[in-house]
């Protein structure tokens, strides 16, 4: 699947849910490219901005769209990696801030120690 | 190839914020070491994660170390100021 195909497929699914792609198209396409890289690498679309373990079950919470997207977009107008944003964020009605990591670090440690080959 | 520089960037090769941090450091023309933790494997990866956890308990990326200052996330102003204090 190409980045463009992924873009069109996801856009039609996610926008009706209120999740819009980042208006910075270069950033959006880079992130979609990274999702395809992770799909190839791990077999699932792990969040490009989080360290995946390679164990799908332990990484379930960071498979895009991650479980943290909803609270992050609600609070900051953007998800952690910046792929999905709110309309307000895209139209500059809310400030663009660095979204802090919501995922508990022990999940990552468990995934890395548990998921390692 | 590692530089002798007080700047180390712990990053992920797929992370856009890490990419923007790298681009910013390159625009500033400062030498830095970049470690793509997602490209490491086995014990090397685990010990690197343990090392990062000491300076950034959230284990998030980018984690940028300038001298002994730790900047988590691509925060241009904080990086600019830390570089000025070098």
N, CA and C atoms of all chains as a GROMACS GRO file, in nm:
protein
  609
    1UNK      N    1   0.085  -0.120   0.000
    1UNK     CA    2   0.000   0.000   0.000
    1UNK      C    3   0.088   0.124   0.000
    2UNK      N    4   0.054   0.221  -0.080
    2UNK     CA    5   0.133   0.345  -0.083
    2UNK      C    6   0.083   0.439   0.027
    3UNK      N    7   0.166   0.539   0.054
    3UNK     CA    8   0.131   0.639   0.155
    3UNK      C    9   0.002   0.711   0.116
    4UNK      N   10  -0.010   0.740  -0.015
    4UNK     CA   11  -0.130   0.811  -0.062
    4UNK      C   12  -0.255   0.726  -0.043
    5UNK      N   13  -0.243   0.595  -0.074
    5UNK     CA   14  -0.358   0.506  -0.056
    5UNK      C   15  -0.398   0.499   0.091
    6UNK      N   16  -0.297   0.491   0.178
    6UNK     CA   17  -0.324   0.485   0.323
    6UNK      C   18  -0.392   0.615   0.367
    7UNK      N   19  -0.344   0.727   0.312
    7UNK     CA   20  -0.401   0.858   0.346
    7UNK      C   21  -0.551   0.860   0.313
    8UNK      N   22  -0.583   0.820   0.190
    8UNK     CA   23  -0.724   0.828   0.147
    8UNK      C   24  -0.812   0.731   0.226
    9UNK      N   25  -0.758   0.612   0.250
    9UNK     CA   26  -0.836   0.511   0.323
    9UNK      C   27  -0.867   0.560   0.465
   10UNK      N   28  -0.765   0.609   0.534
   10UNK     CA   29  -0.783   0.651   0.673
   10UNK      C   30  -0.866   0.779   0.684
   11UNK      N   31  -0.845   0.869   0.588
   11UNK     CA   32  -0.917   0.998   0.592
   11UNK      C   33  -1.067   0.976   0.596
   12UNK      N   34  -1.111   0.883   0.509
   12UNK     CA   35  -1.256   0.861   0.499
   12UNK      C   36  -1.311   0.793   0.625
   13UNK      N   37  -1.226   0.722   0.695
   13UNK     CA   38  -1.270   0.655   0.818
   13UNK      C   39  -1.264   0.750   0.938
   14UNK      N   40  -1.155   0.826   0.949
   14UNK     CA   41  -1.129   0.902   1.072
   14UNK      C   42  -1.197   1.039   1.078
   15UNK      N   43  -1.210   1.106   0.964
   15UNK     CA   44  -1.270   1.241   0.970
   15UNK      C   45  -1.411   1.238   1.024
   16UNK      N   46  -1.496   1.143   0.980
   16UNK     CA   47  -1.631   1.139   1.038
   16UNK      C   48  -1.630   1.121   1.189
   17UNK      N   49  -1.520   1.068   1.243
   17UNK     CA   50  -1.511   1.051   1.388
   17UNK      C   51  -1.456   1.177   1.455
   18UNK      N   52  -1.422   1.278   1.374
   18UNK     CA   53  -1.372   1.403   1.432
   18UNK      C   54  -1.222   1.410   1.441
   19UNK      N   55  -1.154   1.316   1.376
   19UNK     CA   56  -1.007   1.317   1.379
   19UNK      C   57  -0.957   1.351   1.239
   20UNK      N   58  -0.885   1.463   1.232
   20UNK     CA   59  -0.840   1.514   1.102
   20UNK      C   60  -0.689   1.496   1.091
   21UNK      N   61  -0.643   1.479   0.968
   21UNK     CA   62  -0.498   1.470   0.952
   21UNK      C   63  -0.438   1.609   0.975
   22UNK      N   64  -0.314   1.609   1.026
   22UNK     CA   65  -0.241   1.732   1.048
   22UNK      C   66  -0.237   1.812   0.917
   23UNK      N   67  -0.269   1.940   0.925
   23UNK     CA   68  -0.273   2.023   0.804
   23UNK      C   69  -0.137   2.038   0.739
   24UNK      N   70  -0.031   2.009   0.816
   24UNK     CA   71   0.106   2.011   0.760
   24UNK      C   72   0.123   1.880   0.683
   25UNK      N   73   0.097   1.885   0.553
   25UNK     CA   74   0.092   1.762   0.473
   25UNK      C   75   0.224   1.687   0.473
   26UNK      N   76   0.336   1.761   0.478
   26UNK     CA   77   0.467   1.694   0.482
   26UNK      C   78   0.475   1.608   0.607
   27UNK      N   79   0.429   1.664   0.719
   27UNK     CA   80   0.433   1.591   0.846
   27UNK      C   81   0.340   1.471   0.838
   28UNK      N   82   0.222   1.491   0.784
   28UNK     CA   83   0.123   1.382   0.775
   28UNK      C   84   0.178   1.269   0.690
   29UNK      N   85   0.234   1.304   0.574
   29UNK     CA   86   0.283   1.199   0.485
   29UNK      C   87   0.404   1.129   0.544
   30UNK      N   88   0.490   1.205   0.613
   30UNK     CA   89   0.605   1.142   0.681
   30UNK      C   90   0.557   1.040   0.784
   31UNK      N   91   0.455   1.080   0.859
   31UNK     CA   92   0.404   0.991   0.965
   31UNK      C   93   0.336   0.868   0.906
   32UNK      N   94   0.262   0.886   0.797
   32UNK     CA   95   0.196   0.771   0.732
   32UNK      C   96   0.303   0.678   0.675
   33UNK      N   97   0.408   0.736   0.622
   33UNK     CA   98   0.521   0.656   0.572
   33UNK      C   99   0.580   0.573   0.686
   34UNK      N  100   0.594   0.636   0.801
   34UNK     CA  101   0.651   0.566   0.918
   34UNK      C  102   0.560   0.455   0.967
   35UNK      N  103   0.428   0.476   0.954
   35UNK     CA  104   0.334   0.370   0.993
   35UNK      C  105   0.354   0.249   0.902
   36UNK      N  106   0.375   0.275   0.773
   36UNK     CA  107   0.399   0.164   0.679
   36UNK      C  108   0.532   0.096   0.710
   37UNK      N  109   0.632   0.174   0.750
   37UNK     CA  110   0.762   0.115   0.789
   37UNK      C  111   0.742   0.023   0.909
   38UNK      N  112   0.665   0.070   1.008
   38UNK     CA  113   0.643  -0.013   1.127
   38UNK      C  114   0.557  -0.135   1.096
   39UNK      N  115   0.462  -0.119   1.004
   39UNK     CA  116   0.380  -0.235   0.962
   39UNK      C  117   0.472  -0.341   0.903
   40UNK      N  118   0.566  -0.296   0.822
   40UNK     CA  119   0.662  -0.388   0.759
   40UNK      C  120   0.753  -0.451   0.866
   41UNK      N  121   0.798  -0.368   0.958
   41UNK     CA  122   0.895  -0.409   1.059
   41UNK      C  123   0.835  -0.500   1.164
   42UNK      N  124   0.716  -0.462   1.215
   42UNK     CA  125   0.660  -0.535   1.330
   42UNK      C  126   0.537  -0.618   1.294
   43UNK      N  127   0.477  -0.585   1.177
   43UNK     CA  128   0.355  -0.656   1.140
   43UNK      C  129   0.230  -0.580   1.182
   44UNK      N  130   0.251  -0.466   1.245
   44UNK     CA  131   0.137  -0.382   1.286
   44UNK      C  132   0.185  -0.237   1.289
   45UNK      N  133   0.087  -0.145   1.281
   45UNK     CA  134   0.124  -0.003   1.268
   45UNK      C  135   0.146   0.057   1.407
   46UNK      N  136   0.261   0.027   1.463
   46UNK     CA  137   0.295   0.087   1.593
   46UNK      C  138   0.315   0.237   1.575
   47UNK      N  139   0.281   0.310   1.678
   47UNK     CA  140   0.296   0.456   1.674
   47UNK      C  141   0.440   0.491   1.636
   48UNK      N  142   0.458   0.581   1.535
   48UNK     CA  143   0.592   0.613   1.489
   48UNK      C  144   0.679   0.681   1.594
   49UNK      N  145   0.615   0.740   1.695
   49UNK     CA  146   0.691   0.818   1.793
   49UNK      C  147   0.705   0.746   1.926
   50UNK      N  148   0.675   0.616   1.927
   50UNK     CA  149   0.694   0.538   2.050
   50UNK      C  150   0.778   0.417   2.019
   51UNK      N  151   0.855   0.374   2.118
   51UNK     CA  152   0.942   0.258   2.100
   51UNK      C  153   0.857   0.132   2.109
   52UNK      N  154   0.840   0.064   1.996
   52UNK     CA  155   0.760  -0.059   1.994
   52UNK      C  156   0.846  -0.176   2.040
   53UNK      N  157   0.781  -0.279   2.093
   53UNK     CA  158   0.857  -0.395   2.142
   53UNK      C  159   0.864  -0.505   2.037
   54UNK      N  160   0.767  -0.501   1.943
   54UNK     CA  161   0.761  -0.610   1.846
   54UNK      C  162   0.662  -0.717   1.886
   55UNK      N  163   0.607  -0.701   2.008
   55UNK     CA  164   0.505  -0.796   2.055
   55UNK      C  165   0.370  -0.728   2.045
   56UNK      N  166   0.288  -0.771   1.948
   56UNK     CA  167   0.162  -0.702   1.918
   56UNK      C  168   0.075  -0.687   2.042
   57UNK      N  169   0.068  -0.798   2.122
   57UNK     CA  170  -0.022  -0.796   2.237
   57UNK      C  171   0.021  -0.689   2.338
   58UNK      N  172   0.152  -0.680   2.362
   58UNK     CA  173   0.204  -0.583   2.460
   58UNK      C  174   0.205  -0.441   2.404
   59UNK      N  175   0.198  -0.431   2.274
   59UNK     CA  176   0.197  -0.297   2.211
   59UNK      C  177   0.056  -0.256   2.167
   60UNK      N  178  -0.043  -0.333   2.209
   60UNK     CA  179  -0.181  -0.308   2.162
   60UNK      C  180  -0.223  -0.163   2.183
   61UNK      N  181  -0.178  -0.103   2.296
   61UNK     CA  182  -0.223   0.033   2.327
   61UNK      C  183  -0.159   0.138   2.238
   62UNK      N  184  -0.050   0.102   2.168
   62UNK     CA  185   0.015   0.204   2.083
   62UNK      C  186   0.003   0.170   1.934
   63UNK      N  187  -0.087   0.079   1.901
   63UNK     CA  188  -0.115   0.054   1.759
   63UNK      C  189  -0.205   0.166   1.711
   64UNK      N  190  -0.163   0.232   1.602
   64UNK     CA  191  -0.233   0.352   1.555
   64UNK      C  192  -0.371   0.316   1.499
   65UNK      N  193  -0.479   0.392   1.534
   65UNK     CA  194  -0.480   0.501   1.630
   65UNK      C  195  -0.467   0.450   1.773
   66UNK      N  196  -0.374   0.507   1.847
   66UNK     CA  197  -0.344   0.458   1.982
   66UNK      C  198  -0.459   0.490   2.077
   67UNK      N  199  -0.458   0.423   2.190
   67UNK     CA  200  -0.567   0.445   2.286
   67UNK      C  201  -0.556   0.584   2.351
   68UNK      N  202  -0.440   0.646   2.334
   68UNK     CA  203  -0.418   0.777   2.397
   68UNK      C  204  -0.463   0.892   2.309
   69UNK      N  205  -0.499   0.859   2.181
   69UNK     CA  206  -0.540   0.965   2.088
   69UNK      C  207  -0.659   1.043   2.141
   70UNK      N  208  -0.758   0.974   2.189
   70UNK     CA  209  -0.881   1.043   2.230
   70UNK      C  210  -0.854   1.145   2.341
   71UNK      N  211  -0.792   1.104   2.453
   71UNK     CA  212  -0.766   1.204   2.558
   71UNK      C  213  -0.669   1.311   2.513
   72UNK      N  214  -0.570   1.274   2.430
   72UNK     CA  215  -0.472   1.375   2.386
   72UNK      C  216  -0.536   1.480   2.295
   73UNK      N  217  -0.617   1.434   2.200
   73UNK     CA  218  -0.681   1.531   2.110
   73UNK      C  219  -0.781   1.616   2.189
   74UNK      N  220  -0.848   1.554   2.285
   74UNK     CA  221  -0.943   1.630   2.368
   74UNK      C  222  -0.869   1.738   2.448
   75UNK      N  223  -0.753   1.704   2.500
   75UNK     CA  224  -0.681   1.798   2.588
   75UNK      C  225  -0.592   1.896   2.510
   76UNK      N  226  -0.522   1.844   2.408
   76UNK     CA  227  -0.423   1.928   2.340
   76UNK      C  228  -0.459   1.962   2.195
   77UNK      N  229  -0.562   1.892   2.142
   77UNK     CA  230  -0.599   1.915   2.003
   77UNK      C  231  -0.517   1.835   1.906
   78UNK      N  232  -0.425   1.754   1.959
   78UNK     CA  233  -0.342   1.670   1.872
   78UNK      C  234  -0.305   1.543   1.945
   79UNK      N  235  -0.281   1.437   1.866
   79UNK     CA  236  -0.234   1.314   1.928
   79UNK      C  237  -0.083   1.325   1.948
   80UNK      N  238  -0.028   1.228   2.018
   80UNK     CA  239   0.112   1.237   2.062
   80UNK      C  240   0.208   1.257   1.946
   81UNK      N  241   0.184   1.183   1.835
   81UNK     CA  242   0.282   1.197   1.725
   81UNK      C  243   0.246   1.313   1.634
   82UNK      N  244   0.121   1.362   1.645
   82UNK     CA  245   0.083   1.477   1.564
   82UNK      C  246   0.015   1.441   1.433
   83UNK      N  247  -0.017   1.314   1.415
   83UNK     CA  248  -0.083   1.273   1.290
   83UNK      C  249  -0.229   1.318   1.290
   84UNK      N  250  -0.297   1.292   1.401
   84UNK     CA  251  -0.439   1.330   1.409
   84UNK      C  252  -0.456   1.454   1.496
   85UNK      N  253  -0.538   1.547   1.445
   85UNK     CA  254  -0.560   1.671   1.519
   85UNK      C  255  -0.709   1.706   1.513
   86UNK      N  256  -0.749   1.804   1.592
   86UNK     CA  257  -0.888   1.851   1.587
   86UNK      C  258  -0.897   1.960   1.480
   87UNK      N  259  -1.021   1.995   1.444
   87UNK     CA  260  -1.041   2.104   1.346
   87UNK      C  261  -0.988   2.235   1.405
   88UNK      N  262  -1.013   2.255   1.534
   88UNK     CA  263  -0.965   2.378   1.599
   88UNK      C  264  -0.814   2.389   1.588
   89UNK      N  265  -0.747   2.275   1.610
   89UNK     CA  266  -0.600   2.276   1.601
   89UNK      C  267  -0.556   2.314   1.460
   90UNK      N  268  -0.618   2.249   1.361
   90UNK     CA  269  -0.579   2.275   1.221
   90UNK      C  270  -0.607   2.418   1.180
   91UNK      N  271  -0.714   2.477   1.238
   91UNK     CA  272  -0.751   2.612   1.198
   91UNK      C  273  -0.694   2.718   1.293
   92UNK      N  274  -0.600   2.675   1.378
   92UNK     CA  275  -0.524   2.770   1.459
   92UNK      C  276  -0.604   2.833   1.572
   93UNK      N  277  -0.716   2.772   1.609
   93UNK     CA  278  -0.796   2.831   1.719
   93UNK      C  279  -0.742   2.789   1.855
   94UNK      N  280  -0.653   2.692   1.855
   94UNK     CA  281  -0.592   2.654   1.982
   94UNK      C  282  -0.441   2.646   1.960
   95UNK      N  283  -0.362   2.671   2.066
   95UNK     CA  284  -0.217   2.672   2.048
   95UNK      C  285  -0.163   2.533   2.016
   96UNK      N  286  -0.054   2.531   1.944
   96UNK     CA  287   0.013   2.403   1.912
   96UNK      C  288   0.121   2.380   2.017
   97UNK      N  289   0.097   2.285   2.106
   97UNK     CA  290   0.196   2.258   2.211
   97UNK      C  291   0.251   2.117   2.196
   98UNK      N  292   0.368   2.092   2.257
   98UNK     CA  293   0.423   1.956   2.257
   98UNK      C  294   0.335   1.869   2.344
   99UNK      N  295   0.284   1.760   2.286
   99UNK     CA  296   0.196   1.671   2.363
   99UNK      C  297   0.283   1.578   2.447
  100UNK      N  298   0.266   1.581   2.580
  100UNK     CA  299   0.348   1.494   2.664
  100UNK      C  300   0.306   1.347   2.652
  101UNK      N  301   0.396   1.257   2.683
  101UNK     CA  302   0.367   1.114   2.673
  101UNK      C  303   0.271   1.071   2.783
  102UNK      N  304   0.156   1.017   2.743
  102UNK     CA  305   0.053   0.975   2.837
  102UNK      C  306   0.072   0.828   2.875
  103UNK      N  307   0.145   0.754   2.789
  103UNK     CA  308   0.157   0.611   2.813
  103UNK      C  309   0.243   0.584   2.937
  104UNK      N  310   0.196   0.502   3.030
  104UNK     CA  311   0.277   0.470   3.148
  104UNK      C  312   0.406   0.401   3.106
  105UNK      N  313   0.518   0.444   3.161
  105UNK     CA  314   0.646   0.389   3.113
  105UNK      C  315   0.659   0.241   3.150
  106UNK      N  316   0.586   0.196   3.254
  106UNK     CA  317   0.602   0.054   3.289
  106UNK      C  318   0.544  -0.037   3.179
  107UNK      N  319   0.451   0.019   3.100
  107UNK     CA  320   0.399  -0.061   2.987
  107UNK      C  321   0.511  -0.087   2.888
  108UNK      N  322   0.589   0.019   2.862
  108UNK     CA  323   0.700   0.004   2.767
  108UNK      C  324   0.804  -0.094   2.823
  109UNK      N  325   0.834  -0.081   2.952
  109UNK     CA  326   0.937  -0.169   3.012
  109UNK      C  327   0.890  -0.314   3.008
  110UNK      N  328   0.761  -0.335   3.042
  110UNK     CA  329   0.707  -0.472   3.040
  110UNK      C  330   0.714  -0.526   2.897
  111UNK      N  331   0.679  -0.438   2.801
  111UNK     CA  332   0.678  -0.481   2.661
  111UNK      C  333   0.820  -0.515   2.618
  112UNK      N  334   0.917  -0.434   2.658
  112UNK     CA  335   1.054  -0.456   2.613
  112UNK      C  336   1.114  -0.579   2.679
  113UNK      N  337   1.088  -0.594   2.809
  113UNK     CA  338   1.146  -0.709   2.880
  113UNK      C  339   1.071  -0.834   2.841
  114UNK      N  340   0.935  -0.821   2.824
  114UNK     CA  341   0.854  -0.938   2.792
  114UNK      C  342   0.865  -0.972   2.644
  115UNK      N  343   0.867  -0.868   2.560
  115UNK     CA  344   0.855  -0.888   2.416
  115UNK      C  345   0.988  -0.915   2.347
  116UNK      N  346   1.100  -0.914   2.418
  116UNK     CA  347   1.231  -0.922   2.351
  116UNK      C  348   1.256  -1.063   2.298
  117UNK      N  349   1.326  -1.074   2.181
  117UNK     CA  350   1.353  -1.210   2.131
  117UNK      C  351   1.479  -1.264   2.197
  118UNK      N  352   2.947   0.686   1.373
  118UNK     CA  353   3.065   0.762   1.407
  118UNK      C  354   3.026   0.858   1.521
  119UNK      N  355   3.098   0.852   1.631
  119UNK     CA  356   3.050   0.935   1.741
  119UNK      C  357   3.144   1.054   1.757
  120UNK      N  358   3.078   1.168   1.777
  120UNK     CA  359   3.155   1.293   1.793
  120UNK      C  360   3.189   1.309   1.940
  121UNK      N  361   3.295   1.385   1.974
  121UNK     CA  362   3.312   1.421   2.116
  121UNK      C  363   3.238   1.554   2.129
  122UNK      N  364   3.118   1.542   2.170
  122UNK     CA  365   3.031   1.659   2.184
  122UNK      C  366   2.940   1.637   2.304
  123UNK      N  367   2.904   1.746   2.371
  123UNK     CA  368   2.818   1.733   2.489
  123UNK      C  369   2.670   1.717   2.454
  124UNK      N  370   2.644   1.689   2.325
  124UNK     CA  371   2.503   1.681   2.284
  124UNK      C  372   2.472   1.539   2.236
  125UNK      N  373   2.374   1.477   2.299
  125UNK     CA  374   2.330   1.344   2.257
  125UNK      C  375   2.179   1.343   2.239
  126UNK      N  376   2.138   1.292   2.125
  126UNK     CA  377   1.994   1.282   2.096
  126UNK      C  378   1.955   1.135   2.094
  127UNK      N  379   1.865   1.099   2.187
  127UNK     CA  380   1.806   0.964   2.184
  127UNK      C  381   1.678   0.975   2.104
  128UNK      N  382   1.670   0.898   1.996
  128UNK     CA  383   1.560   0.919   1.901
  128UNK      C  384   1.509   0.786   1.847
  129UNK      N  385   1.401   0.798   1.770
  129UNK     CA  386   1.347   0.684   1.695
  129UNK      C  387   1.353   0.722   1.547
  130UNK      N  388   1.390   0.627   1.464
  130UNK     CA  389   1.408   0.659   1.322
  130UNK      C  390   1.275   0.693   1.255
  131UNK      N  391   1.164   0.654   1.316
  131UNK     CA  392   1.032   0.679   1.255
  131UNK      C  393   0.962   0.801   1.315
  132UNK      N  394   1.024   0.866   1.413
  132UNK     CA  395   0.955   0.971   1.488
  132UNK      C  396   0.975   1.108   1.423
  133UNK      N  397   0.863   1.176   1.395
  133UNK     CA  398   0.868   1.305   1.327
  133UNK      C  399   0.928   1.414   1.417
  134UNK      N  400   0.899   1.405   1.546
  134UNK     CA  401   0.952   1.507   1.638
  134UNK      C  402   1.104   1.491   1.651
  135UNK      N  403   1.149   1.367   1.645
  135UNK     CA  404   1.294   1.341   1.647
  135UNK      C  405   1.355   1.398   1.519
  136UNK      N  406   1.287   1.380   1.407
  136UNK     CA  407   1.336   1.431   1.279
  136UNK      C  408   1.346   1.583   1.284
  137UNK      N  409   1.244   1.646   1.338
  137UNK     CA  410   1.247   1.793   1.349
  137UNK      C  411   1.359   1.839   1.443
  138UNK      N  412   1.385   1.764   1.548
  138UNK     CA  413   1.494   1.800   1.641
  138UNK      C  414   1.628   1.789   1.568
  139UNK      N  415   1.644   1.681   1.493
  139UNK     CA  416   1.770   1.665   1.417
  139UNK      C  417   1.788   1.781   1.319
  140UNK      N  418   1.679   1.813   1.249
  140UNK     CA  419   1.686   1.921   1.149
  140UNK      C  420   1.724   2.053   1.216
  141UNK      N  421   1.670   2.075   1.335
  141UNK     CA  422   1.699   2.200   1.407
  141UNK      C  423   1.846   2.205   1.448
  142UNK      N  424   1.895   2.094   1.503
  142UNK     CA  425   2.037   2.090   1.545
  142UNK      C  426   2.127   2.111   1.424
  143UNK      N  427   2.086   2.052   1.311
  143UNK     CA  428   2.169   2.068   1.190
  143UNK      C  429   2.166   2.213   1.141
  144UNK      N  430   2.048   2.277   1.151
  144UNK     CA  431   2.040   2.419   1.112
  144UNK      C  432   2.130   2.504   1.203
  145UNK      N  433   2.141   2.463   1.328
  145UNK     CA  434   2.226   2.538   1.422
  145UNK      C  435   2.374   2.506   1.399
  146UNK      N  436   2.398   2.400   1.324
  146UNK     CA  437   2.536   2.363   1.291
  146UNK      C  438   2.616   2.309   1.408
  147UNK      N  439   2.545   2.242   1.501
  147UNK     CA  440   2.618   2.189   1.617
  147UNK      C  441   2.638   2.037   1.601
  148UNK      N  442   2.757   1.986   1.633
  148UNK     CA  443   2.778   1.841   1.626
  148UNK      C  444   2.701   1.772   1.739
  149UNK      N  445   2.643   1.658   1.708
  149UNK     CA  446   2.570   1.586   1.812
  149UNK      C  447   2.576   1.437   1.782
  150UNK      N  448   2.559   1.356   1.885
  150UNK     CA  449   2.548   1.212   1.866
  150UNK      C  450   2.400   1.177   1.863
  151UNK      N  451   2.360   1.094   1.766
  151UNK     CA  452   2.219   1.053   1.757
  151UNK      C  453   2.214   0.902   1.771
  152UNK      N  454   2.133   0.855   1.863
  152UNK     CA  455   2.116   0.710   1.883
  152UNK      C  456   1.972   0.674   1.850
  153UNK      N  457   1.953   0.597   1.744
  153UNK     CA  458   1.818   0.548   1.707
  153UNK      C  459   1.792   0.421   1.788
  154UNK      N  460   1.719   0.437   1.895
  154UNK     CA  461   1.698   0.327   1.990
  154UNK      C  462   1.616   0.215   1.925
  155UNK      N  463   1.531   0.252   1.830
  155UNK     CA  464   1.449   0.148   1.765
  155UNK      C  465   1.532   0.058   1.674
  156UNK      N  466   1.652   0.103   1.642
  156UNK     CA  467   1.739   0.022   1.556
  156UNK      C  468   1.829  -0.072   1.638
  157UNK      N  469   1.828  -0.054   1.768
  157UNK     CA  470   1.910  -0.140   1.853
  157UNK      C  471   1.835  -0.270   1.879
  158UNK      N  472   1.908  -0.372   1.921
  158UNK     CA  473   1.842  -0.499   1.953
  158UNK      C  474   1.899  -0.557   2.082
  159UNK      N  475   1.829  -0.656   2.133
  159UNK     CA  476   1.880  -0.736   2.244
  159UNK      C  477   1.924  -0.655   2.364
  160UNK      N  478   2.036  -0.694   2.420
  160UNK     CA  479   2.084  -0.633   2.545
  160UNK      C  480   2.124  -0.488   2.525
  161UNK      N  481   2.173  -0.457   2.403
  161UNK     CA  482   2.211  -0.318   2.377
  161UNK      C  483   2.090  -0.226   2.390
  162UNK      N  484   1.977  -0.274   2.336
  162UNK     CA  485   1.853  -0.196   2.341
  162UNK      C  486   1.807  -0.182   2.487
  163UNK      N  487   1.813  -0.294   2.559
  163UNK     CA  488   1.765  -0.290   2.698
  163UNK      C  489   1.850  -0.197   2.783
  164UNK      N  490   1.984  -0.206   2.767
  164UNK     CA  491   2.068  -0.120   2.852
  164UNK      C  492   2.050   0.026   2.813
  165UNK      N  493   2.028   0.051   2.683
  165UNK     CA  494   2.004   0.191   2.640
  165UNK      C  495   1.875   0.243   2.702
  166UNK      N  496   1.772   0.158   2.706
  166UNK     CA  497   1.644   0.200   2.764
  166UNK      C  498   1.662   0.228   2.913
  167UNK      N  499   1.739   0.143   2.980
  167UNK     CA  500   1.764   0.165   3.124
  167UNK      C  501   1.835   0.300   3.144
  168UNK      N  502   1.929   0.330   3.054
  168UNK     CA  503   2.006   0.455   3.062
  168UNK      C  504   1.913   0.575   3.042
  169UNK      N  505   1.824   0.565   2.944
  169UNK     CA  506   1.733   0.677   2.915
  169UNK      C  507   1.636   0.696   3.030
  170UNK      N  508   1.593   0.585   3.088
  170UNK     CA  509   1.494   0.593   3.197
  170UNK      C  510   1.547   0.676   3.313
  171UNK      N  511   1.681   0.674   3.331
  171UNK     CA  512   1.739   0.751   3.443
  171UNK      C  513   1.722   0.901   3.421
  172UNK      N  514   1.725   0.944   3.295
  172UNK     CA  515   1.717   1.089   3.268
  172UNK      C  516   1.579   1.130   3.221
  173UNK      N  517   1.499   1.031   3.172
  173UNK     CA  518   1.362   1.061   3.129
  173UNK      C  519   1.274   0.943   3.165
  174UNK      N  520   1.219   0.946   3.288
  174UNK     CA  521   1.141   0.831   3.337
  174UNK      C  522   1.025   0.792   3.246
  175UNK      N  523   0.978   0.886   3.163
  175UNK     CA  524   0.866   0.853   3.073
  175UNK      C  525   0.912   0.768   2.953
  176UNK      N  526   1.044   0.764   2.934
  176UNK     CA  527   1.099   0.685   2.823
  176UNK      C  528   1.040   0.728   2.689
  177UNK      N  529   1.024   0.858   2.672
  177UNK     CA  530   0.966   0.909   2.549
  177UNK      C  531   1.079   0.968   2.463
  178UNK      N  532   1.041   0.996   2.337
  178UNK     CA  533   1.140   1.044   2.241
  178UNK      C  534   1.085   1.166   2.168
  179UNK      N  535   1.167   1.260   2.122
  179UNK     CA  536   1.310   1.265   2.145
  179UNK      C  537   1.346   1.300   2.290
  180UNK      N  538   1.458   1.245   2.332
  180UNK     CA  539   1.519   1.286   2.458
  180UNK      C  540   1.656   1.345   2.422
  181UNK      N  541   1.670   1.474   2.446
  181UNK     CA  542   1.790   1.545   2.402
  181UNK      C  543   1.870   1.588   2.526
  182UNK      N  544   1.998   1.552   2.526
  182UNK     CA  545   2.084   1.589   2.638
  182UNK      C  546   2.187   1.690   2.588
  183UNK      N  547   2.189   1.807   2.650
  183UNK     CA  548   2.288   1.911   2.617
  183UNK      C  549   2.361   1.943   2.747
  184UNK      N  550   2.490   1.902   2.751
  184UNK     CA  551   2.562   1.902   2.879
  184UNK      C  552   2.483   1.819   2.978
  185UNK      N  553   2.435   1.878   3.087
  185UNK     CA  554   2.358   1.793   3.179
  185UNK      C  555   2.210   1.829   3.177
  186UNK      N  556   2.173   1.910   3.075
  186UNK     CA  557   2.030   1.945   3.065
  186UNK      C  558   1.959   1.844   2.976
  187UNK      N  559   1.840   1.801   3.019
  187UNK     CA  560   1.760   1.703   2.943
  187UNK      C  561   1.635   1.772   2.890
  188UNK      N  562   1.615   1.766   2.761
  188UNK     CA  563   1.496   1.826   2.699
  188UNK      C  564   1.416   1.715   2.632
  189UNK      N  565   1.292   1.697   2.676
  189UNK     CA  566   1.207   1.590   2.625
  189UNK      C  567   1.105   1.648   2.528
  190UNK      N  568   1.102   1.597   2.405
  190UNK     CA  569   1.013   1.652   2.303
  190UNK      C  570   1.085   1.758   2.223
  191UNK      N  571   1.031   1.791   2.105
  191UNK     CA  572   1.097   1.894   2.023
  191UNK      C  573   1.053   2.031   2.073
  192UNK      N  574   1.132   2.091   2.159
  192UNK     CA  575   1.101   2.223   2.218
  192UNK      C  576   1.209   2.322   2.174
  193UNK      N  577   1.182   2.389   2.065
  193UNK     CA  578   1.283   2.472   1.998
  193UNK      C  579   1.343   2.576   2.092
  194UNK      N  580   1.258   2.646   2.165
  194UNK     CA  581   1.309   2.756   2.250
  194UNK      C  582   1.401   2.701   2.358
  195UNK      N  583   1.361   2.589   2.419
  195UNK     CA  584   1.446   2.531   2.526
  195UNK      C  585   1.580   2.486   2.468
  196UNK      N  586   1.576   2.428   2.349
  196UNK     CA  587   1.700   2.382   2.285
  196UNK      C  588   1.789   2.501   2.253
  197UNK      N  589   1.727   2.605   2.197
  197UNK     CA  590   1.803   2.725   2.160
  197UNK      C  591   1.875   2.782   2.282
  198UNK      N  592   1.803   2.788   2.393
  198UNK     CA  593   1.862   2.845   2.515
  198UNK      C  594   1.974   2.754   2.568
  199UNK      N  595   1.952   2.624   2.564
  199UNK     CA  596   2.055   2.530   2.615
  199UNK      C  597   2.180   2.540   2.527
  200UNK      N  598   2.162   2.559   2.399
  200UNK     CA  599   2.278   2.571   2.308
  200UNK      C  600   2.353   2.700   2.338
  201UNK      N  601   2.277   2.804   2.372
  201UNK     CA  602   2.340   2.933   2.401
  201UNK      C  603   2.428   2.923   2.526
  202UNK      N  604   2.387   2.834   2.619
  202UNK     CA  605   2.464   2.821   2.744
  202UNK      C  606   2.581   2.725   2.730
  203UNK      N  607   2.602   2.672   2.611
  203UNK     CA  608   2.710   2.574   2.593
  203UNK      C  609   2.847   2.635   2.619
   0.00000   0.00000   0.00000
